[in-house]
């Protein structure tokens, strides 16, 4: 696809990676994984089976790693961040299970999604279980402040998901409404995951706020790129089908920009495809949509918007001293954005 | 239906009611209702709309009333039980929303269910919102002990729902497996709702345990009668369609008893109807099923089993002094069982 080649040329050869982060938190992450496997256990065997399928499916563990790296940045000593990082992953997994039901997805990270294998019912209920289990883990940790942060994040996520449901198939959705959705459904958990690192380390409010701001803006950048990738990356690379959002009529930034920059004929095209979901079965409409996005630079500008939020995230870390933790957290920003290429 | 008449004769004329309970907690319940309306608010309007539909649909508010009456029994002074009773109702409502999605129900308390009006997606997400909001309310209350009780109850409920999903359509399900399901999916929240009344009042562990035991056994009795009513009460009275469980192939105690007491021909009938879901569309199979239940007294014995758990619940209250709260709580037991008639 032309866009990929152009962008490849634009930046250098060797892309940023999560290597520094992985090295920084690998011992802790192994403990988080053990905690996850341990605590998703239930005498009802279907629960660890289904939960294990999605948790083991090879997600990046980005959110729990954010908690671990943030705790490290704050010089946290002690074991509390391990359990709380597992909580964050449980909440994330619960929302994935419910998302796949809501989106009627059949693929997740390149594998059959849990709802495709075990049905929607089991996915809803195991999601509820993981969500409850997350709160049980927080209770064991015993911090009302952490409970406040994650219960608030959880209702914000749910609000964001409902808002997304309402704006689906509405091509008049503004960039601001879209931002409100991704801020809630994605960035709120990134923000909470990072803030918890400062909370367990008993750092001053300013550092809590800095890590929250880092997480929030990183989360926005992450979701922008995710939405851009749905129109550009290869399915194998991403582990999910290209054009999913298009087929569901999701209104993401690449669409919003192309719609606003297009002429009447193009808007009629977008309405037919995304509002009426009247789409050519041979993929011709998807190819045409990508063509319009290239014409209006809406994929490139989605990346540019992501860079803006990435820059805010980077500056938010400014108050922390340089070192391996700060540098790993900075690398995540570049990784989240540059995985677009 | 013959069973109704027989049972009507068996007991007296004027049945027990929730009147004493309602009188006892009416001021508090009004505050709980205000809290519920207040706290299901969200800038995303669909959330209070959908949540309001199910919450306002005229449920009995049995679970929050249990918290209120238990707090009264424990001489609790102060406002904490109000917010926590609202939490209990939020958790209950969240599970109802997810249940209706899982059961594909189109009716709830005689009205169209939320999933029938707004779709499964919105029901899943608003359920998640109410669940998160419940935890936010608990965090405001600030008691780790309450958080522990309700987060544990929530995962037990989810486990019970998954277990029910697994045993659905399996006529070999034992009475014990069935009991395990209803203990988890229904009784655990009754138990938690009651126990919280002792916790807010800082009562000794023995009283906490007594109220928990009362709630657990009351919850089992309640669900037994609920499952019995699906084969006997009039739809209008119950606000839901008779034979729902039959059509879905749910294995409840009336079925388990009739199946075990039946002959080979009858078991073939049960398997065809509940495992293969091969059922006559004119309701003839449902009528035949009810006939078999009458033949084997399986509805009557389901009530008898409920009486057994009701008796345990009654004795659990023995350590508390007599008075209006204790008497109201005792009335609930009779009401839950005698609504069978």
HADDOCK unambig.tbl for C-alpha pairs under 7 A between the chains (distance, minus, plus):
assign (segid A and resid 44 and name CA) (segid B and resid 159 and name CA) 6.55 0.50 0.50
assign (segid A and resid 44 and name CA) (segid B and resid 163 and name CA) 6.33 0.50 0.50
assign (segid A and resid 102 and name CA) (segid B and resid 121 and name CA) 4.86 0.50 0.50
assign (segid A and resid 121 and name CA) (segid B and resid 102 and name CA) 4.83 0.50 0.50
assign (segid A and resid 122 and name CA) (segid B and resid 162 and name CA) 6.47 0.50 0.50
assign (segid A and resid 125 and name CA) (segid B and resid 158 and name CA) 5.76 0.50 0.50
assign (segid A and resid 125 and name CA) (segid B and resid 161 and name CA) 6.80 0.50 0.50
assign (segid A and resid 125 and name CA) (segid B and resid 162 and name CA) 6.24 0.50 0.50
assign (segid A and resid 126 and name CA) (segid B and resid 158 and name CA) 6.92 0.50 0.50
assign (segid A and resid 128 and name CA) (segid B and resid 158 and name CA) 6.04 0.50 0.50
assign (segid A and resid 129 and name CA) (segid B and resid 155 and name CA) 5.03 0.50 0.50
assign (segid A and resid 129 and name CA) (segid B and resid 158 and name CA) 5.07 0.50 0.50
assign (segid A and resid 129 and name CA) (segid B and resid 159 and name CA) 6.68 0.50 0.50
assign (segid A and resid 132 and name CA) (segid B and resid 151 and name CA) 5.62 0.50 0.50
assign (segid A and resid 132 and name CA) (segid B and resid 154 and name CA) 5.63 0.50 0.50
assign (segid A and resid 132 and name CA) (segid B and resid 155 and name CA) 5.00 0.50 0.50
assign (segid A and resid 133 and name CA) (segid B and resid 155 and name CA) 6.06 0.50 0.50
assign (segid A and resid 135 and name CA) (segid B and resid 151 and name CA) 5.85 0.50 0.50
assign (segid A and resid 136 and name CA) (segid B and resid 148 and name CA) 6.44 0.50 0.50
assign (segid A and resid 136 and name CA) (segid B and resid 151 and name CA) 5.44 0.50 0.50
assign (segid A and resid 136 and name CA) (segid B and resid 152 and name CA) 6.32 0.50 0.50
assign (segid A and resid 139 and name CA) (segid B and resid 144 and name CA) 6.42 0.50 0.50
assign (segid A and resid 139 and name CA) (segid B and resid 147 and name CA) 6.63 0.50 0.50
assign (segid A and resid 139 and name CA) (segid B and resid 148 and name CA) 5.86 0.50 0.50
assign (segid A and resid 142 and name CA) (segid B and resid 144 and name CA) 6.72 0.50 0.50
assign (segid A and resid 144 and name CA) (segid B and resid 139 and name CA) 6.43 0.50 0.50
assign (segid A and resid 144 and name CA) (segid B and resid 142 and name CA) 6.71 0.50 0.50
assign (segid A and resid 147 and name CA) (segid B and resid 139 and name CA) 6.63 0.50 0.50
assign (segid A and resid 148 and name CA) (segid B and resid 136 and name CA) 6.46 0.50 0.50
assign (segid A and resid 148 and name CA) (segid B and resid 139 and name CA) 5.86 0.50 0.50
assign (segid A and resid 151 and name CA) (segid B and resid 132 and name CA) 5.63 0.50 0.50
assign (segid A and resid 151 and name CA) (segid B and resid 135 and name CA) 5.86 0.50 0.50
assign (segid A and resid 151 and name CA) (segid B and resid 136 and name CA) 5.44 0.50 0.50
assign (segid A and resid 152 and name CA) (segid B and resid 136 and name CA) 6.32 0.50 0.50
assign (segid A and resid 154 and name CA) (segid B and resid 132 and name CA) 5.64 0.50 0.50
assign (segid A and resid 155 and name CA) (segid B and resid 129 and name CA) 5.02 0.50 0.50
assign (segid A and resid 155 and name CA) (segid B and resid 132 and name CA) 5.00 0.50 0.50
assign (segid A and resid 155 and name CA) (segid B and resid 133 and name CA) 6.05 0.50 0.50
assign (segid A and resid 158 and name CA) (segid B and resid 125 and name CA) 5.78 0.50 0.50
assign (segid A and resid 158 and name CA) (segid B and resid 126 and name CA) 6.93 0.50 0.50
assign (segid A and resid 158 and name CA) (segid B and resid 128 and name CA) 6.05 0.50 0.50
assign (segid A and resid 158 and name CA) (segid B and resid 129 and name CA) 5.06 0.50 0.50
assign (segid A and resid 159 and name CA) (segid B and resid 44 and name CA) 6.56 0.50 0.50
assign (segid A and resid 159 and name CA) (segid B and resid 129 and name CA) 6.67 0.50 0.50
assign (segid A and resid 161 and name CA) (segid B and resid 125 and name CA) 6.79 0.50 0.50
assign (segid A and resid 162 and name CA) (segid B and resid 122 and name CA) 6.48 0.50 0.50
assign (segid A and resid 162 and name CA) (segid B and resid 125 and name CA) 6.24 0.50 0.50
assign (segid A and resid 163 and name CA) (segid B and resid 44 and name CA) 6.33 0.50 0.50
